[in-house]
Structures are given as C-alpha cells and as structure tokens.
C-alpha cells in the first residue's frame, strides 16, 4: 500500500532483482537508492583467493540499498579493506601462507615503510564482527 492507501503497482514483466555479486564471486555490485551501480573488484586485493571471496561475501551482504543506501558508505568501507589486504600481504609469517591468507611465495616489498597502515575499524564495520569467514 502507498501513503494514500492504494495498492502498489507490480514491476514490469521480466523484472528481476539485481545480482550483488558476479558469477565468479569476486566482484561486488553496490546499487544505491537511486539504482546507480558501483563495482568493487576483490580480485585486485593482494591476498589469497579464498580470503578475497570471503571478504567479497561479507561486503556484498552490506551492499544493499536498505543498508548502504549511498556509494559513499561503500567507498568508506572499501578503503580500510584495501589497506588491510596490503597489510596482510606485507607480513612475512609462514603461518599466514599455510592458512591460505596470502598467496604462496609472494615477495615482500623492499624499501621504506611507505605502505598504508591498516585500520581495524573497517573490519568492525562489516556486520560488527571481528573475524573473517575464510573457506579454507
């Protein structure tokens, strides 16, 4: 019902809900309240594919118009995820490779500490959880 008490009109024939994740599970499509779309490619993150997929799944759960209605919200959550992925990729811990959190045999960057600092606040914004689901 609308505000005047009339029944809402049905969508056009062939209407389908938009897909929020690509078929490969690595690109998230954020549709804002106006129906415009912004894509986030998790395959660009410098971490292992299982972690990319897990982060994409968590991110896509929030990228719906009634939760994140504007692209600014998704952009503000994407930046800390990129920084976190860079931080993980720069760690030289064998157990991270064993767990599949970073690709095997990835060389550690040389030079100064010009890498962006990880902001753990971005992790908390993803559904309030402090952990990642990682299908290993």
C-alpha angles and dihedrals in degrees: 000000000000126000092276092053097254124135115261117250120252120247120259119277112278093026114152133178111260118255112245096196128044121242092260091053095234104094120066119200114208112201111194126208091274092054095251116139133221120187127218115197110207092182087076092064112104095234134094119287096249090058091045090054093046093051090046091053093050092045093048091053088065098039097087122114095244092055105031103021098172133046092235089070094054091044091052090053095042095059096060089046090055090048091048091051091050090048092052092047091054094054115105098207118132092209091063089057092045090053091049095242094128128029114266119263095008108163116237113242116253127220134050128338095274092134116116116260116247115247109208090197089081090062092054091052091063099088094315093279122133094204138067127229106230118179099215 
